[in-house]
Amino acid sequence: MLKALRCPSNTSSLVAETDMVLKKLSMLNSVRLIWTSGHSDMAANETADQLAKQAVHLDFVGPKPSIVTTSMTV
């Protein structure tokens, strides 16, 4: 996702929505995105990664995901 956010042009509505929400959030808050290695050489994480990759090919069931933002007023 971090690489997608850096790209000047994208076709993903999820990336565009994420970018918009991050910009709004950063107007009143300090925002830092940090990359961390996620699934390297840990058995449970490798299993989670495999299951997530399989889930990508399944039909979505449930309400549409949404991004919830909050703002702090000082």
C-alpha positions in Angstrom: 0.0 0.0 0.0 2.8 2.4 0.8 4.2 2.0 -2.7 0.8 2.6 -4.2 0.3 5.8 -2.2 3.6 7.1 -3.6 2.7 6.5 -7.2 1.5 9.7 -8.9 -1.1 7.9 -10.9 -3.2 4.9 -9.8 -6.4 3.2 -10.8 -7.4 1.8 -7.4 -10.4 3.4 -5.7 -9.1 1.9 -2.4 -5.7 3.7 -2.8 -7.5 7.0 -3.8 -9.8 6.8 -0.8 -6.9 5.9 1.5 -4.9 8.9 0.2 -7.9 11.2 0.7 -8.5 10.1 4.3 -4.8 10.3 5.1 -4.7 13.9 3.8 -7.7 14.9 5.9 -6.3 13.1 8.9 -2.9 14.9 8.6 -4.6 18.3 8.6 -5.1 18.1 12.3 -2.8 15.3 13.3 0.8 14.1 12.8 0.7 11.1 10.6 3.6 8.8 9.8 3.4 5.6 7.8 6.0 3.0 8.5 6.7 -0.2 6.6 7.3 -3.3 8.6 8.0 -6.8 7.4 4.9 -8.8 7.9 5.0 -12.5 7.3 8.6 -13.4 7.2 9.7 -16.7 8.6 7.0 -17.1 11.3 4.8 -20.1 10.9 1.5 -18.5 12.1 2.2 -15.4 10.0 3.0 -17.5 6.9 -0.4 -19.3 7.4 -2.2 -16.0 7.8 -0.6 -14.7 4.6 -1.6 -17.9 2.6 -5.2 -17.6 3.9 -5.4 -13.9 3.0 -4.1 -14.7 -0.5 -6.8 -17.4 -0.9 -9.5 -15.0 0.4 -8.7 -12.5 -2.4 -10.4 -14.9 -4.8 -13.6 -15.4 -2.8 -16.8 -13.4 -3.3 -17.2 -10.7 -0.7 -20.0 -11.4 1.8 -21.2 -8.7 4.3 -21.5 -4.9 4.4 -19.2 -2.7 2.3 -16.0 -1.9 4.3 -15.7 1.8 5.2 -12.9 3.9 6.7 -13.8 5.6 9.9 -12.0 8.8 10.8 -12.1 10.9 13.9 -10.8 14.4 14.6 -9.6 15.9 17.8 -10.7 19.4 18.6 -8.4 21.3 21.0 
